[in-house]
Amino acid sequence: MAETLDRAMGLLDLSDVWELAPVDRPRPMKDGMCLSPFREERGASFSVGKGLKVFFDHGSHDFQGGVWEFVRLCRPDWSKREIGRFLIEKAGLEEEPRLPANGHEWGD
């Protein structure tokens, strides 16, 4: 799963996962400031940068990171595996099959 997840992370940006945000806001289409997707506010205090790959919430320093962290903050009840699967699917990729513990293909 790790290799496919790395590929997914390279393909996705914050606009791809913005729909998960707890507060309905227009998704950012370029780097800059916008309204926080984590709380109601009147003035923009949420910044996105590095080609929509990272974010920083100036209103709550606990909210910062990349695409993975954004999904984790939006869905705190999801496990790491669930986040990984979501990101792989969102990127249009398929999770690689898991090998059995002996390292051989099933049926070998």
C-alpha positions in Angstrom: 0.0 0.0 0.0 2.9 2.4 0.8 4.1 2.7 -2.8 0.6 3.3 -4.2 -0.1 5.8 -1.3 3.1 7.7 -2.2 1.9 8.0 -5.8 -1.6 9.1 -4.6 0.0 11.8 -2.4 1.9 13.1 -5.4 -1.3 13.4 -7.5 -3.6 14.9 -4.9 -3.8 18.4 -3.5 -6.1 20.0 -0.9 -8.7 20.9 -3.5 -9.2 17.2 -4.1 -10.1 16.4 -0.5 -11.8 19.7 0.4 -15.2 18.1 0.3 -14.4 16.4 3.6 -14.2 19.7 5.5 -16.6 20.2 8.3 -17.6 23.7 7.2 -18.8 24.1 3.6 -16.5 26.5 1.9 -15.5 27.0 -1.7 -12.4 24.9 -2.5 -9.2 26.8 -3.1 -8.0 26.8 -6.6 -4.6 28.5 -6.0 -2.2 29.3 -3.2 -3.3 32.1 -0.8 -5.7 32.9 2.0 -9.2 31.7 2.3 -11.9 31.1 5.0 -11.2 28.2 7.3 -12.9 25.0 6.5 -12.8 24.0 10.2 -14.9 26.7 11.7 -17.2 29.7 11.0 -15.4 33.0 10.5 -15.8 36.3 8.7 -12.2 37.0 7.7 -9.8 34.7 5.9 -7.4 33.1 8.3 -6.5 29.9 6.5 -3.6 29.7 4.0 -2.7 27.2 1.4 0.6 27.0 -0.3 3.2 24.9 -2.3 0.7 24.2 -5.1 -2.2 23.5 -2.8 -0.2 20.8 -1.0 0.1 22.4 2.5 -2.1 24.4 4.8 -1.9 26.6 7.9 -4.8 27.8 9.9 -3.7 31.1 11.5 -6.8 30.9 13.8 -5.7 27.6 15.3 -2.1 26.5 15.1 -3.2 22.9 15.7 -4.5 22.9 12.1 -1.5 22.7 9.7 0.1 20.1 7.4 -0.5 18.5 4.1 -3.2 16.5 2.4 -2.9 13.6 4.8 -3.2 15.8 7.8 -6.2 17.7 6.3 -8.1 14.4 5.8 -7.1 13.3 9.4 -8.4 16.5 10.8 -11.6 16.3 8.8 -12.2 12.6 9.7 -10.7 12.0 13.1 -12.6 8.7 13.5 -10.8 7.2 10.4 -7.9 4.9 10.9 -4.6 5.4 9.1 -5.6 2.5 6.8 -9.0 4.2 6.0 -7.3 7.5 5.2 -4.8 5.7 3.0 -7.5 3.8 1.1 -9.5 7.0 0.7 -6.5 8.9 -0.8 -5.6 6.0 -3.1 -9.2 5.8 -4.4 -9.5 9.6 -4.7 -6.3 9.6 -6.9 -7.9 7.0 -9.1 -5.4 4.3 -8.2 -5.9 0.8 -7.0 -4.3 -0.6 -3.8 -1.7 -3.2 -4.5 -2.6 -6.7 -3.4 -1.2 -7.7 -0.1 1.2 -10.7 0.0 0.8 -13.4 2.6 3.3 -13.4 5.5 5.7 -15.8 3.6 6.2 -13.2 0.8 4.8 -15.4 -1.9 1.8 -14.8 -4.1 -1.4 -16.6 -2.9 -1.5 -20.0 -4.5 2.3 -20.3 -5.0 
